[in-house]
């Protein structure tokens, strides 16, 4: 799996294996193998920290089963953190409020390290370049931006707005800002890769691991636009439904 950060792996496992209902997931041997996790001391420490932060909840029923742990589920807070890295998930569960967020920053070249750090932090927020130094997203990320930059040097270089779209061709805007047609091609390539994986002679768990690995690579590129903007028939939503079918078959 392309993700090395243990915390992100845990959030992804709890969401991808449970869907939007946040059902309980056990980190059994199968789940550990799919997500390259091991219930060692570091992982248990990460789980304990995430419990304290309220990102996950632990089932209070029974005691630790052999070779595993009590089931965990994602919380709304944990889901919000996950959506900052994988914005595609947000509008599968939440309804868009119809607001656009516009962020502008012009950080001098001599402050390049600050600019690069800010870009890394905002990488998964569904932002697309509208004009030079102007970025657009439908995601409600302004509270996160304020918390991230408050009383830091980069705060002085940032302006942020919320707005309604009152005039203009939305289709043209979405293509210009997020490259919808290229993303469509990427999904079609993903479906071909999934077909090759499913046609292989690998065991079910190994197939699902590879399916999820390929999916995650694409989800990092998907800005997670709501159906009100991109349409209910958007290929990304089709991909999500196909993934759920694959998951159901391979986990059976």
TORKOL-4160 file (C-alpha; in steps of 0.2 Angstrom, whole numbers, padded with zeros to 4 digits, m for minus):
252
<pt num="1" X="0000" Y="0000" Z="0000"/>
<pt num="2" X="0006" Y="0017" Z="m0005"/>
<pt num="3" X="0002" Y="0024" Z="0012"/>
<pt num="4" X="0015" Y="0023" Z="0026"/>
<pt num="5" X="0007" Y="0034" Z="0039"/>
<pt num="6" X="m0001" Y="0022" Z="0052"/>
<pt num="7" X="m0015" Y="0034" Z="0058"/>
<pt num="8" X="m0021" Y="0036" Z="0040"/>
<pt num="9" X="m0021" Y="0018" Z="0037"/>
<pt num="10" X="m0032" Y="0015" Z="0052"/>
<pt num="11" X="m0044" Y="0028" Z="0046"/>
<pt num="12" X="m0045" Y="0021" Z="0029"/>
<pt num="13" X="m0047" Y="0004" Z="0035"/>
<pt num="14" X="m0062" Y="0009" Z="0046"/>
<pt num="15" X="m0070" Y="0018" Z="0032"/>
<pt num="16" X="m0067" Y="0007" Z="0017"/>
<pt num="17" X="m0072" Y="m0009" Z="0026"/>
<pt num="18" X="m0088" Y="m0001" Z="0034"/>
<pt num="19" X="m0094" Y="0012" Z="0022"/>
<pt num="20" X="m0104" Y="0028" Z="0027"/>
<pt num="21" X="m0113" Y="0019" Z="0042"/>
<pt num="22" X="m0096" Y="0018" Z="0052"/>
<pt num="23" X="m0100" Y="0000" Z="0057"/>
<pt num="24" X="m0088" Y="m0009" Z="0069"/>
<pt num="25" X="m0072" Y="m0016" Z="0061"/>
<pt num="26" X="m0061" Y="m0029" Z="0069"/>
<pt num="27" X="m0042" Y="m0028" Z="0065"/>
<pt num="28" X="m0041" Y="m0046" Z="0063"/>
<pt num="29" X="m0027" Y="m0055" Z="0052"/>
<pt num="30" X="m0037" Y="m0052" Z="0036"/>
<pt num="31" X="m0039" Y="m0033" Z="0039"/>
<pt num="32" X="m0021" Y="m0032" Z="0045"/>
<pt num="33" X="m0015" Y="m0040" Z="0029"/>
<pt num="34" X="m0025" Y="m0029" Z="0017"/>
<pt num="35" X="m0019" Y="m0013" Z="0025"/>
<pt num="36" X="m0001" Y="m0018" Z="0029"/>
<pt num="37" X="m0005" Y="m0016" Z="0048"/>
<pt num="38" X="0002" Y="m0026" Z="0062"/>
<pt num="39" X="m0006" Y="m0025" Z="0080"/>
<pt num="40" X="0011" Y="m0022" Z="0087"/>
<pt num="41" X="0015" Y="m0010" Z="0101"/>
<pt num="42" X="0016" Y="0005" Z="0089"/>
<pt num="43" X="m0001" Y="0002" Z="0081"/>
<pt num="44" X="m0009" Y="m0001" Z="0098"/>
<pt num="45" X="m0001" Y="0015" Z="0104"/>
<pt num="46" X="m0008" Y="0024" Z="0088"/>
<pt num="47" X="m0025" Y="0017" Z="0092"/>
<pt num="48" X="m0025" Y="0023" Z="0110"/>
<pt num="49" X="m0020" Y="0040" Z="0104"/>
<pt num="50" X="m0034" Y="0041" Z="0091"/>
<pt num="51" X="m0047" Y="0035" Z="0105"/>
<pt num="52" X="m0041" Y="0049" Z="0116"/>
<pt num="53" X="m0043" Y="0062" Z="0102"/>
<pt num="54" X="m0061" Y="0055" Z="0098"/>
<pt num="55" X="m0056" Y="0050" Z="0080"/>
<pt num="56" X="m0062" Y="0032" Z="0083"/>
<pt num="57" X="m0072" Y="0022" Z="0096"/>
<pt num="58" X="m0070" Y="0005" Z="0103"/>
<pt num="59" X="m0083" Y="m0008" Z="0106"/>
<pt num="60" X="m0086" Y="m0011" Z="0125"/>
<pt num="61" X="m0094" Y="m0028" Z="0122"/>
<pt num="62" X="m0084" Y="m0043" Z="0127"/>
<pt num="63" X="m0065" Y="m0044" Z="0128"/>
<pt num="64" X="m0051" Y="m0045" Z="0116"/>
<pt num="65" X="m0053" Y="m0060" Z="0104"/>
<pt num="66" X="m0038" Y="m0071" Z="0101"/>
<pt num="67" X="m0026" Y="m0064" Z="0089"/>
<pt num="68" X="m0036" Y="m0048" Z="0087"/>
<pt num="69" X="m0044" Y="m0033" Z="0096"/>
<pt num="70" X="m0061" Y="m0027" Z="0101"/>
<pt num="71" X="m0069" Y="m0019" Z="0086"/>
<pt num="72" X="m0067" Y="m0001" Z="0082"/>
<pt num="73" X="m0078" Y="0012" Z="0072"/>
<pt num="74" X="m0074" Y="0028" Z="0064"/>
<pt num="75" X="m0082" Y="0044" Z="0073"/>
<pt num="76" X="m0088" Y="0060" Z="0064"/>
<pt num="77" X="m0072" Y="0068" Z="0070"/>
<pt num="78" X="m0061" Y="0054" Z="0062"/>
<pt num="79" X="m0071" Y="0055" Z="0046"/>
<pt num="80" X="m0068" Y="0074" Z="0045"/>
<pt num="81" X="m0049" Y="0071" Z="0047"/>
<pt num="82" X="m0050" Y="0057" Z="0033"/>
<pt num="83" X="m0059" Y="0069" Z="0021"/>
<pt num="84" X="m0045" Y="0082" Z="0023"/>
<pt num="85" X="m0034" Y="0069" Z="0014"/>
<pt num="86" X="m0047" Y="0060" Z="0004"/>
<pt num="87" X="m0060" Y="0073" Z="0000"/>
<pt num="88" X="m0070" Y="0061" Z="m0012"/>
<pt num="89" X="m0077" Y="0053" Z="0004"/>
<pt num="90" X="m0085" Y="0069" Z="0011"/>
<pt num="91" X="m0100" Y="0071" Z="m0001"/>
<pt num="92" X="m0104" Y="0052" Z="m0001"/>
<pt num="93" X="m0110" Y="0055" Z="0017"/>
<pt num="94" X="m0113" Y="0074" Z="0019"/>
<pt num="95" X="m0124" Y="0086" Z="0008"/>
<pt num="96" X="m0115" Y="0101" Z="0000"/>
<pt num="97" X="m0120" Y="0117" Z="0007"/>
<pt num="98" X="m0119" Y="0126" Z="m0010"/>
<pt num="99" X="m0105" Y="0137" Z="m0005"/>
<pt num="100" X="m0088" Y="0139" Z="m0014"/>
<pt num="101" X="m0072" Y="0143" Z="m0004"/>
<pt num="102" X="m0059" Y="0154" Z="m0013"/>
<pt num="103" X="m0042" Y="0154" Z="m0006"/>
<pt num="104" X="m0029" Y="0167" Z="m0012"/>
<pt num="105" X="m0011" Y="0167" Z="m0006"/>
<pt num="106" X="0005" Y="0175" Z="m0013"/>
<pt num="107" X="0020" Y="0171" Z="m0003"/>
<pt num="108" X="0037" Y="0178" Z="m0008"/>
<pt num="109" X="0050" Y="0167" Z="m0016"/>
<pt num="110" X="0061" Y="0170" Z="m0001"/>
<pt num="111" X="0048" Y="0162" Z="0010"/>
<pt num="112" X="0047" Y="0147" Z="m0002"/>
<pt num="113" X="0048" Y="0134" Z="0013"/>
<pt num="114" X="0032" Y="0142" Z="0020"/>
<pt num="115" X="0023" Y="0141" Z="0003"/>
<pt num="116" X="0028" Y="0123" Z="0001"/>
<pt num="117" X="0023" Y="0118" Z="0018"/>
<pt num="118" X="0006" Y="0127" Z="0016"/>
<pt num="119" X="0004" Y="0118" Z="m0001"/>
<pt num="120" X="0008" Y="0101" Z="0007"/>
<pt num="121" X="m0005" Y="0104" Z="0021"/>
<pt num="122" X="m0019" Y="0109" Z="0008"/>
<pt num="123" X="m0015" Y="0095" Z="m0004"/>
<pt num="124" X="m0030" Y="0085" Z="0000"/>
<pt num="125" X="m0043" Y="0098" Z="0002"/>
<pt num="126" X="m0051" Y="0097" Z="m0016"/>
<pt num="127" X="m0043" Y="0113" Z="m0021"/>
<pt num="128" X="m0041" Y="0117" Z="m0039"/>
<pt num="129" X="m0032" Y="0132" Z="m0048"/>
<pt num="130" X="m0044" Y="0145" Z="m0054"/>
<pt num="131" X="m0032" Y="0159" Z="m0058"/>
<pt num="132" X="m0014" Y="0162" Z="m0053"/>
<pt num="133" X="m0014" Y="0162" Z="m0034"/>
<pt num="134" X="m0033" Y="0159" Z="m0033"/>
<pt num="135" X="m0039" Y="0141" Z="m0027"/>
<pt num="136" X="m0057" Y="0135" Z="m0027"/>
<pt num="137" X="m0066" Y="0121" Z="m0018"/>
<pt num="138" X="m0083" Y="0116" Z="m0012"/>
<pt num="139" X="m0077" Y="0109" Z="0004"/>
<pt num="140" X="m0079" Y="0117" Z="0020"/>
<pt num="141" X="m0061" Y="0119" Z="0024"/>
<pt num="142" X="m0060" Y="0137" Z="0030"/>
<pt num="143" X="m0060" Y="0133" Z="0049"/>
<pt num="144" X="m0046" Y="0120" Z="0046"/>
<pt num="145" X="m0036" Y="0133" Z="0036"/>
<pt num="146" X="m0038" Y="0146" Z="0051"/>
<pt num="147" X="m0033" Y="0133" Z="0064"/>
<pt num="148" X="m0018" Y="0128" Z="0053"/>
<pt num="149" X="m0011" Y="0146" Z="0050"/>
<pt num="150" X="m0017" Y="0155" Z="0066"/>
<pt num="151" X="m0003" Y="0165" Z="0073"/>
<pt num="152" X="0009" Y="0158" Z="0060"/>
<pt num="153" X="0019" Y="0168" Z="0048"/>
<pt num="154" X="0009" Y="0162" Z="0033"/>
<pt num="155" X="m0007" Y="0169" Z="0040"/>
<pt num="156" X="m0002" Y="0187" Z="0034"/>
<pt num="157" X="m0001" Y="0181" Z="0016"/>
<pt num="158" X="m0018" Y="0172" Z="0015"/>
<pt num="159" X="m0036" Y="0179" Z="0010"/>
<pt num="160" X="m0051" Y="0167" Z="0010"/>
<pt num="161" X="m0069" Y="0169" Z="0005"/>
<pt num="162" X="m0085" Y="0160" Z="0004"/>
<pt num="163" X="m0096" Y="0164" Z="m0011"/>
<pt num="164" X="m0111" Y="0158" Z="m0021"/>
<pt num="165" X="m0110" Y="0154" Z="m0039"/>
<pt num="166" X="m0122" Y="0166" Z="m0048"/>
<pt num="167" X="m0117" Y="0167" Z="m0066"/>
<pt num="168" X="m0106" Y="0157" Z="m0078"/>
<pt num="169" X="m0105" Y="0140" Z="m0086"/>
<pt num="170" X="m0101" Y="0127" Z="m0072"/>
<pt num="171" X="m0096" Y="0113" Z="m0084"/>
<pt num="172" X="m0083" Y="0125" Z="m0091"/>
<pt num="173" X="m0077" Y="0130" Z="m0074"/>
<pt num="174" X="m0076" Y="0112" Z="m0067"/>
<pt num="175" X="m0066" Y="0106" Z="m0083"/>
<pt num="176" X="m0054" Y="0121" Z="m0081"/>
<pt num="177" X="m0051" Y="0120" Z="m0062"/>
<pt num="178" X="m0051" Y="0101" Z="m0059"/>
<pt num="179" X="m0049" Y="0093" Z="m0077"/>
<pt num="180" X="m0064" Y="0082" Z="m0076"/>
<pt num="181" X="m0061" Y="0074" Z="m0093"/>
<pt num="182" X="m0043" Y="0068" Z="m0087"/>
<pt num="183" X="m0050" Y="0062" Z="m0071"/>
<pt num="184" X="m0063" Y="0052" Z="m0081"/>
<pt num="185" X="m0049" Y="0044" Z="m0091"/>
<pt num="186" X="m0040" Y="0039" Z="m0075"/>
<pt num="187" X="m0056" Y="0030" Z="m0068"/>
<pt num="188" X="m0057" Y="0020" Z="m0084"/>
<pt num="189" X="m0039" Y="0015" Z="m0082"/>
<pt num="190" X="m0043" Y="0010" Z="m0064"/>
<pt num="191" X="m0057" Y="m0001" Z="m0070"/>
<pt num="192" X="m0045" Y="m0010" Z="m0082"/>
<pt num="193" X="m0033" Y="m0013" Z="m0068"/>
<pt num="194" X="m0046" Y="m0019" Z="m0056"/>
<pt num="195" X="m0052" Y="m0032" Z="m0070"/>
<pt num="196" X="m0034" Y="m0038" Z="m0072"/>
<pt num="197" X="m0032" Y="m0040" Z="m0053"/>
<pt num="198" X="m0049" Y="m0049" Z="m0051"/>
<pt num="199" X="m0044" Y="m0061" Z="m0066"/>
<pt num="200" X="m0027" Y="m0066" Z="m0058"/>
<pt num="201" X="m0025" Y="m0081" Z="m0048"/>
<pt num="202" X="m0021" Y="m0072" Z="m0031"/>
<pt num="203" X="m0030" Y="m0076" Z="m0015"/>
<pt num="204" X="m0045" Y="m0065" Z="m0011"/>
<pt num="205" X="m0037" Y="m0055" Z="0002"/>
<pt num="206" X="m0022" Y="m0052" Z="m0009"/>
<pt num="207" X="m0034" Y="m0046" Z="m0023"/>
<pt num="208" X="m0043" Y="m0034" Z="m0011"/>
<pt num="209" X="m0026" Y="m0027" Z="m0005"/>
<pt num="210" X="m0021" Y="m0023" Z="m0023"/>
<pt num="211" X="m0039" Y="m0016" Z="m0028"/>
<pt num="212" X="m0038" Y="m0005" Z="m0013"/>
<pt num="213" X="m0020" Y="0001" Z="m0017"/>
<pt num="214" X="m0025" Y="0006" Z="m0035"/>
<pt num="215" X="m0040" Y="0014" Z="m0028"/>
<pt num="216" X="m0031" Y="0025" Z="m0016"/>
<pt num="217" X="m0019" Y="0031" Z="m0029"/>
<pt num="218" X="m0033" Y="0038" Z="m0039"/>
<pt num="219" X="m0043" Y="0044" Z="m0024"/>
<pt num="220" X="m0028" Y="0056" Z="m0020"/>
<pt num="221" X="m0032" Y="0065" Z="m0037"/>
<pt num="222" X="m0051" Y="0066" Z="m0035"/>
<pt num="223" X="m0056" Y="0083" Z="m0028"/>
<pt num="224" X="m0072" Y="0075" Z="m0022"/>
<pt num="225" X="m0085" Y="0086" Z="m0030"/>
<pt num="226" X="m0103" Y="0084" Z="m0025"/>
<pt num="227" X="m0116" Y="0077" Z="m0036"/>
<pt num="228" X="m0124" Y="0095" Z="m0038"/>
<pt num="229" X="m0109" Y="0100" Z="m0047"/>
<pt num="230" X="m0103" Y="0085" Z="m0056"/>
<pt num="231" X="m0119" Y="0075" Z="m0059"/>
<pt num="232" X="m0126" Y="0059" Z="m0051"/>
<pt num="233" X="m0119" Y="0049" Z="m0066"/>
<pt num="234" X="m0101" Y="0054" Z="m0063"/>
<pt num="235" X="m0089" Y="0040" Z="m0066"/>
<pt num="236" X="m0082" Y="0042" Z="m0048"/>
<pt num="237" X="m0098" Y="0038" Z="m0040"/>
<pt num="238" X="m0099" Y="0022" Z="m0052"/>
<pt num="239" X="m0082" Y="0018" Z="m0046"/>
<pt num="240" X="m0087" Y="0019" Z="m0028"/>
<pt num="241" X="m0102" Y="0007" Z="m0031"/>
<pt num="242" X="m0091" Y="m0005" Z="m0041"/>
<pt num="243" X="m0078" Y="m0005" Z="m0026"/>
<pt num="244" X="m0092" Y="m0009" Z="m0014"/>
<pt num="245" X="m0097" Y="m0024" Z="m0025"/>
<pt num="246" X="m0079" Y="m0030" Z="m0026"/>
<pt num="247" X="m0076" Y="m0029" Z="m0008"/>
<pt num="248" X="m0092" Y="m0038" Z="m0004"/>
<pt num="249" X="m0087" Y="m0053" Z="m0015"/>
<pt num="250" X="m0069" Y="m0054" Z="m0009"/>
<pt num="251" X="m0073" Y="m0053" Z="0009"/>
<pt num="252" X="m0086" Y="m0066" Z="0008"/>
